[in-house]
Amino acid sequence: MRKIKMRLDTARTTVPSSFVVALVSQYDAFLGRLIQVLFTLKPDAVNVSDKTLSFSELLDFGSIEAAKTFILEKEVESLLRNSHAEQFIWLEKKFDILLKKDLKVWPEFIELTERRNLLVHTGGIVSSQYIKNCKEHGVSLNEDIKPGKQLFINAEYVTKAYECIFEIGVKLAHVLWRKVNPTTRSDADNNLNNIAYELIGEGKYKLAACLLDLATSPVFKKDSAESIKRMLTINKAQAYKWMGDSNKANATLTAEDWSATRDDFKLAVAVLTDDFAEAVRMAVV
């Protein structure tokens, strides 16, 4: 019985920690694939002055395309060896775009990735480097977080880690998608709306709401088609309503003029604002 208890205690510690390490590893793999796609769409961004090949090396590759692929792979490998904060700086410079502005989840992301480093290298024991990096990026640490303290991972932390990685990954991909390939804006908008809609269907209202806040922000939606703007707004109101914030849901809807929109939009607004008499009237017309 004692051995079983010891095994259970070990599992309670190692399993959540393994999830966190795996989450960050999946993010790293995602980032690598994302950069490869971005460079495919924008080849001139691969202009890396310190990556050179000799004539004999070019002959070994057999083609310019094979050589380009090799250089791209080396560039991605080099980037992924940097810290996660340095990766964002690299992306901002490479694609001439601000990625961390108004990104409220940034401190949480930094703490998560720094904690992952602790789990891998120190077994979760706090180091001075962890504290330094967290403070540099605005992470609010408890007063008892000192070098040598053991950090443990519970179910709540794992859930927050998943939401953080999901938010960062989707936002990063969509901001860069619109920057690098603006001609496919409608595809990007529909993709983001579908992601949020699926999250609402799964009951992940908070995560859907944070994505839709970005999608409906003035800068983000200025070049979107009118129909997709309406759908994003409706889904944003849904997310807030179902998570219990009816005031935010109503404010989201009343900020728009729905008088000249399609009947299905008007019906959605009536239902979400609890105007059931109007909803019934429209449904039977």
C-alpha positions in Angstrom: 0.0 0.0 0.0 2.9 2.3 0.9 4.5 1.7 -2.5 1.2 2.4 -4.3 0.9 5.7 -2.5 4.5 6.6 -3.4 3.8 5.9 -7.0 0.7 8.0 -7.0 2.6 10.9 -5.4 5.3 10.6 -8.0 2.7 10.5 -10.8 1.0 13.7 -9.4 4.3 15.4 -9.8 5.7 14.0 -13.0 2.6 13.8 -15.2 1.5 17.5 -15.0 5.2 18.5 -15.5 5.4 16.3 -18.5 2.3 18.0 -20.0 3.8 21.4 -19.6 7.1 20.4 -21.2 5.2 18.7 -24.1 3.0 21.8 -24.6 6.1 24.1 -25.0 7.7 21.5 -27.3 4.7 21.4 -29.5 4.7 25.2 -29.7 8.4 25.2 -30.7 7.6 22.6 -33.5 4.6 24.8 -34.6 6.8 27.9 -34.7 9.4 26.1 -36.9 6.7 25.0 -39.4 5.2 28.5 -39.3 8.5 30.2 -40.2 9.1 27.7 -43.0 5.7 28.6 -44.5 6.3 32.3 -44.1 9.6 32.1 -45.9 8.0 30.1 -48.7 5.5 33.0 -49.1 8.1 35.7 -48.7 11.4 34.3 -50.0 13.2 37.6 -49.8 12.9 37.4 -46.0 15.5 34.6 -46.0 18.3 37.0 -46.9 20.7 36.0 -44.2 24.2 37.5 -44.7 26.1 35.0 -42.6 24.7 32.0 -44.3 27.0 31.3 -47.3 27.8 28.2 -49.3 30.9 27.4 -51.3 30.7 26.4 -55.0 31.6 22.8 -54.1 28.8 22.7 -51.5 26.3 24.0 -54.1 27.4 21.2 -56.5 26.7 18.7 -53.7 23.2 20.0 -53.3 22.5 19.5 -57.0 20.2 22.5 -57.3 19.6 26.1 -56.0 16.3 25.0 -54.5 18.0 22.3 -52.4 20.6 24.8 -51.2 17.8 27.3 -50.3 16.0 24.6 -48.3 19.2 23.8 -46.4 19.8 27.4 -45.5 16.2 27.8 -44.4 16.4 24.8 -42.2 19.6 26.1 -40.6 18.0 29.5 -40.0 15.0 27.9 -38.3 17.2 25.6 -36.2 19.3 28.6 -35.1 16.2 30.6 -34.2 14.7 27.8 -32.1 17.9 27.7 -30.0 17.2 31.2 -28.9 15.0 32.1 -25.9 11.3 32.5 -26.6 11.6 36.3 -26.0 14.4 36.5 -28.5 12.4 34.6 -31.0 9.7 37.3 -30.9 12.3 40.0 -31.4 13.7 38.2 -34.4 10.2 37.8 -35.9 9.4 41.5 -35.3 12.6 42.6 -37.1 12.4 40.0 -39.9 8.8 40.8 -40.8 8.8 44.5 -39.7 5.8 44.1 -37.4 5.0 44.6 -33.7 3.9 41.4 -32.1 4.0 42.1 -28.4 2.0 45.3 -28.4 -1.2 44.9 -26.3 -0.4 41.2 -25.9 -1.7 40.8 -22.3 -0.8 37.1 -22.2 2.9 37.9 -22.8 4.1 37.8 -19.1 2.2 34.5 -18.7 3.9 33.1 -21.8 7.4 34.1 -20.6 6.8 32.5 -17.2 5.5 29.3 -18.8 8.5 29.0 -21.1 10.9 29.8 -18.3 9.3 27.3 -16.0 9.6 24.7 -18.8 13.3 25.3 -18.8 13.4 24.8 -15.0 11.5 21.5 -15.4 13.9 20.2 -18.0 17.2 21.4 -16.5 16.7 21.7 -12.7 13.6 19.5 -12.1 11.6 22.6 -11.3 13.9 24.2 -8.8 14.0 28.0 -9.1 17.1 29.6 -10.4 18.3 33.2 -10.4 18.0 33.2 -14.2 14.3 32.3 -14.0 13.6 35.2 -11.6 15.7 37.6 -13.7 14.0 36.7 -17.0 10.5 36.8 -15.5 11.0 40.2 -14.0 12.4 41.6 -17.2 9.2 40.8 -18.9 6.7 42.0 -16.3 5.9 38.7 -14.7 4.4 39.1 -11.2 6.1 36.5 -9.0 5.1 35.6 -5.4 7.3 36.9 -2.7 8.3 33.4 -1.7 9.8 32.6 -5.2 13.5 32.5 -4.3 16.4 30.5 -5.8 16.3 26.9 -4.6 12.5 26.8 -4.2 10.8 23.8 -5.8 7.9 24.7 -8.2 5.1 22.2 -8.7 2.6 21.9 -11.5 -1.1 21.3 -10.7 -4.1 20.8 -12.9 -5.0 24.5 -12.9 -1.6 25.5 -14.1 -1.7 22.9 -16.9 -5.1 24.3 -18.1 -3.7 27.9 -18.1 -0.6 26.7 -19.9 -2.7 25.1 -22.6 -4.8 28.3 -23.0 -1.7 30.5 -23.1 0.0 28.4 -25.8 -3.2 28.2 -27.8 -3.7 32.0 -27.7 -0.1 32.8 -28.5 0.1 30.3 -31.4 -3.2 31.4 -33.0 -2.5 35.1 -32.6 1.0 34.9 -33.9 0.0 32.9 -36.9 -2.8 35.2 -37.9 -1.0 38.4 -37.4 1.9 37.2 -39.6 -0.5 35.6 -42.1 -2.1 39.0 -42.8 1.3 40.7 -42.9 3.0 38.3 -45.3 0.0 37.2 -47.5 -2.6 40.0 -47.5 -4.3 38.7 -50.7 -5.7 35.8 -48.8 -7.3 38.0 -46.1 -10.8 36.5 -46.5 -9.3 33.0 -45.9 -7.5 34.2 -42.8 -10.7 35.8 -41.4 -12.8 32.7 -42.0 -10.2 30.5 -40.5 -10.0 32.6 -37.3 -13.8 32.8 -37.1 -14.0 29.0 -37.4 -11.5 28.5 -34.7 -13.4 30.8 -32.3 -16.7 29.1 -33.2 -15.3 25.7 -32.4 -14.0 26.9 -29.1 -17.5 28.3 -28.2 -19.0 24.9 -29.1 -16.5 23.3 -26.8 -17.4 25.6 -23.9 -14.0 27.4 -24.0 -15.6 30.8 -23.9 -12.7 32.8 -22.4 -10.2 31.5 -25.0 -12.7 32.3 -27.8 -13.3 35.8 -26.4 -9.6 36.7 -26.3 -9.2 35.6 -29.9 -12.3 37.5 -31.0 -11.2 40.6 -29.2 -8.2 40.7 -31.5 -10.3 39.8 -34.6 -12.8 42.6 -34.0 -10.2 45.3 -33.0 -10.2 48.3 -35.3 -6.8 47.7 -36.8 -7.3 44.0 -37.3 -10.8 44.1 -39.0 -10.4 47.3 -41.1 -9.8 45.4 -44.4 -12.2 42.5 -43.7 -15.4 41.9 -45.7 -18.6 43.2 -44.0 -20.2 39.8 -43.7 -17.2 38.3 -41.8 -17.0 41.4 -39.5 -20.6 40.7 -38.5 -20.0 37.0 -37.9 -16.9 37.8 -35.8 -19.0 40.3 -33.8 -21.8 37.9 -33.2 -19.5 35.2 -32.0 -17.6 37.6 -29.8 -21.0 38.5 -28.1 -21.8 34.8 -27.8 -18.5 34.1 -26.1 -19.0 36.8 -23.5 -22.6 36.0 -22.9 -22.0 32.3 -22.3 -19.1 33.0 -20.0 -21.5 35.1 -17.9 -20.6 38.7 -19.0 -23.9 39.9 -20.5 -22.9 43.5 -20.2 -19.9 43.0 -22.4 -22.0 40.9 -24.8 -24.6 43.7 -25.1 -22.0 46.4 -25.4 -20.4 44.4 -28.3 -23.7 44.2 -30.2 -25.0 47.7 -29.5 -21.7 49.2 -30.8 -22.8 48.1 -34.3 -25.7 49.2 -36.5 -27.7 46.1 -37.5 -30.6 47.9 -39.2 -29.3 47.2 -42.8 -27.9 43.7 -42.2 -29.3 40.3 -43.2 -32.2 38.8 -41.2 -30.1 36.0 -39.8 -27.8 38.6 -38.2 -30.8 40.5 -36.8 -32.2 37.3 -35.4 -28.9 36.4 -33.7 -28.8 39.9 -32.1 -32.4 39.6 -30.8 -31.6 36.2 -29.2 -28.3 37.3 -27.7 -29.9 40.5 -26.2 -32.8 38.4 -24.8 -35.4 40.1 -27.0 -37.3 36.9 -27.5 -40.5 38.6 -28.7 -38.6 40.1 -31.6 -36.8 36.8 -32.2 -40.2 34.9 -32.4 -41.6 37.6 -34.7 -38.6 37.2 -37.1 -38.7 33.5 -36.9 -42.3 33.2 -38.0 -42.1 35.8 -40.8 
